[in-house]
Amino acid sequence: MTAIDWPALMRAGLGMLHLPPDQFWRLTPIELRLMLGVDPGTPPLTRARLEELAAAFPDKS
C-alpha cells in the first residue's frame, strides 16, 4: 500500500478544484483523483470487449 500524499491532495482539492473544506473532507482519495482526471476510470464493459475476454479466457469443461 502506498502512502497518501495529503498535502498534494489538499492543494488539488482546495486550490485547483476550489472545493470548500467540508466537501473536500467528505471525499475519498479515489473520488478526488477521479475529479482531477487522474484516474479516468474503467470504461464500461461492452459486448465486443466481453466477447474478446471470453475468447482469451474460455471456460474449461
C-alpha positions as CSV (number, residue, x, y, z in Angstrom):
1,M,0.0,0.0,0.0
2,T,1.3,3.4,-0.8
3,A,1.1,6.4,1.5
4,I,-1.4,9.1,0.6
5,D,0.1,12.5,-0.2
6,W,-2.4,14.6,1.8
7,P,-0.6,17.9,1.1
8,A,-0.8,17.4,-2.7
9,L,-4.4,16.2,-2.4
10,M,-5.3,19.3,-0.3
11,R,-3.6,21.6,-2.8
12,A,-5.5,20.0,-5.7
13,G,-8.9,19.8,-4.0
14,L,-8.9,23.1,-2.2
15,G,-6.7,25.0,-4.6
16,M,-7.3,23.6,-8.1
17,L,-10.9,22.5,-7.7
18,H,-11.9,25.3,-5.2
19,L,-13.8,22.8,-3.0
20,P,-14.9,24.1,0.3
21,P,-13.1,22.3,3.1
22,D,-16.2,20.4,4.3
23,Q,-16.8,19.0,0.8
24,F,-13.1,18.1,0.4
25,W,-13.0,16.1,3.6
26,R,-16.1,14.2,2.7
27,L,-14.5,12.9,-0.5
28,T,-12.5,9.7,-0.6
29,P,-9.0,9.9,-2.1
30,I,-10.3,7.9,-5.1
31,E,-13.2,10.3,-5.6
32,L,-10.8,13.2,-5.5
33,R,-8.4,11.6,-8.0
34,L,-11.4,11.0,-10.4
35,M,-12.5,14.6,-10.1
36,L,-8.9,15.7,-11.0
37,G,-8.9,13.3,-14.0
38,V,-6.0,11.3,-12.6
39,D,-8.0,8.0,-12.8
40,P,-10.3,8.2,-15.8
41,G,-12.0,5.1,-14.5
42,T,-12.6,1.8,-16.2
43,P,-14.6,2.0,-19.4
44,P,-17.9,0.2,-19.4
45,L,-17.8,-3.5,-20.4
46,T,-19.2,-3.6,-24.0
47,R,-20.4,-6.8,-25.7
48,A,-17.3,-6.6,-28.0
49,R,-15.0,-6.5,-25.0
50,L,-16.9,-9.3,-23.3
51,E,-16.5,-11.5,-26.4
52,E,-12.8,-10.6,-26.6
53,L,-12.3,-11.6,-23.0
54,A,-14.3,-14.8,-23.5
55,A,-12.2,-15.8,-26.4
56,A,-9.0,-15.0,-24.5
57,F,-10.1,-16.9,-21.4
58,P,-12.5,-19.7,-22.5
59,D,-14.4,-21.7,-19.9
60,K,-12.9,-25.1,-19.3
61,S,-15.3,-28.1,-19.4
